[in-house]
């Protein structure tokens, strides 16, 4: 199975700041990485797929980069609604696997 | 608007069975693969099973193979997960998701608790 290692586990920031979340795969997954946002009481939201393609409705302040084994989700000019949990997931091969999550908290 | 609404969860004893359902709307259900993803309390996300758009192909994670069965009823736009021989480690919130190569829409989830 492809192991996905996400870092950091926790991140504190203020509105208006920029942050980055990293995801490392145990083997090459080409560009096939997705990023999700999870918030209490809401359905999980796909933000980015294939490494850098924004899902319809994802604000342009979100961006994804990377290929092979190393990927980054960058959030610029944080808005209050951006605080929550973020997960990466490889969609290269079965079994699909997720990173352990990053909790983005208000500083 | 795509909507996925899960039902059928609750408390079940170890070794017993439970069947989850997911009612889909807002898209042509028969055109898409579907999947179940679960999340144990305070843990991360874990893919469970996938079914192709026409039900002809199914995929499972090793820990549920032989115990869980994913199926679908396209005319009813409904996805199912039959869970047999349940174990305490199956305790989780189960999410219904639409799957292309990635999970692009999610339901809000249904809780399954396996305990005596």
Boltz contact constraints between the chains, C-beta under 6 A:
constraints:
  - contact:
      token1: [A, 34]
      token2: [B, 102]
      max_distance: 6.0
  - contact:
      token1: [A, 43]
      token2: [B, 106]
      max_distance: 6.0
  - contact:
      token1: [A, 43]
      token2: [B, 108]
      max_distance: 6.0
  - contact:
      token1: [A, 44]
      token2: [B, 106]
      max_distance: 6.0
  - contact:
      token1: [A, 46]
      token2: [B, 104]
      max_distance: 6.0
  - contact:
      token1: [A, 49]
      token2: [B, 102]
      max_distance: 6.0
  - contact:
      token1: [A, 87]
      token2: [B, 45]
      max_distance: 6.0
  - contact:
      token1: [A, 91]
      token2: [B, 101]
      max_distance: 6.0
  - contact:
      token1: [A, 91]
      token2: [B, 102]
      max_distance: 6.0
  - contact:
      token1: [A, 94]
      token2: [B, 59]
      max_distance: 6.0
  - contact:
      token1: [A, 95]
      token2: [B, 47]
      max_distance: 6.0
  - contact:
      token1: [A, 95]
      token2: [B, 61]
      max_distance: 6.0
  - contact:
      token1: [A, 96]
      token2: [B, 47]
      max_distance: 6.0
  - contact:
      token1: [A, 98]
      token2: [B, 44]
      max_distance: 6.0
  - contact:
      token1: [A, 98]
      token2: [B, 45]
      max_distance: 6.0
  - contact:
      token1: [A, 100]
      token2: [B, 44]
      max_distance: 6.0
  - contact:
      token1: [A, 101]
      token2: [B, 44]
      max_distance: 6.0
